[in-house]
Amino acid sequence: MTNNLKYFIGNWKMFGNHSSLKIVYQIHQFCKKFKKQGKKNKIVLCVPNTLISFFSKKLKSKIVYIGGQNCHHQENFGPYTGSVSATMLKNSGAKYVILGHSENRAEGETKQMIKNKIQSAMNQKLNIIFCIGETLGEKKSGKTYSVIRNQIRGSIKRKAFFKKIIIAYEPVWSIGSGKIPQTIELKKIFKFIKNEIRKKYNTKNIPAVLYGGSVSTKNIKVFSLIPEIDGFLIGGASQSSKKFIDIIKNYYK
Ligand code: PGA
């Protein structure tokens, strides 16, 4: 990313009901005012499927976007109990979808399945937040770079996909744990991801690469000093409008 556009993406996980609309409205109100200060950012809230349609109908302006957190690899309808396709997400009003989150990989989601999901989401013109990251065991055995390289190569077919893909580097050991990588490590990993995409796909369209894992109102300042980071995928802290807003405020402080 050569411009200064920063992403703040909330991943609500299994959280929220209709009354959570007030959280969405508070974030929306803040971002509306904040936008006037000339900061270039994209705000997305990835919420449970049960809330996508409700929230998207309430939010008419293009200040906060609503996304889903996963989709089935079959694009339309099919005999998949409990699943939702990319077409269904799109029709509910989602503009984004998180794919390859480690919580889903841990449930058996394979690189091939993610590849198919990415294809379905691409066909539906959804923006994709593609999650990658190593486990603690992989980190300890020095496999971080090979793991993330394989995750990218195993699921992204063509360079054209990068027009709609945002990468979220989320070390699994950092998610929900309060632990974050060292700045020096992060700089190296972000450079590696961008170089890897440049070389392997022979493209100049390098996607935005976000950081995710225990992002908080306190540690955001540390991340803001790392220019390689194009934004954040925020889990727990995005379930509170105050925390999510304070993360954005503190980032620019
Ligand atoms: P966390 O989650 O911010 O609660 O660590 C991040 C994520 O899982 O996307």
Residues whose N, C-alpha, C, O or C-beta is under 5 A from the ligand:
A	BS01	PGA	N11 S174 I175 G176 G212 G213 S214 V215 L233 I234 G235 G236
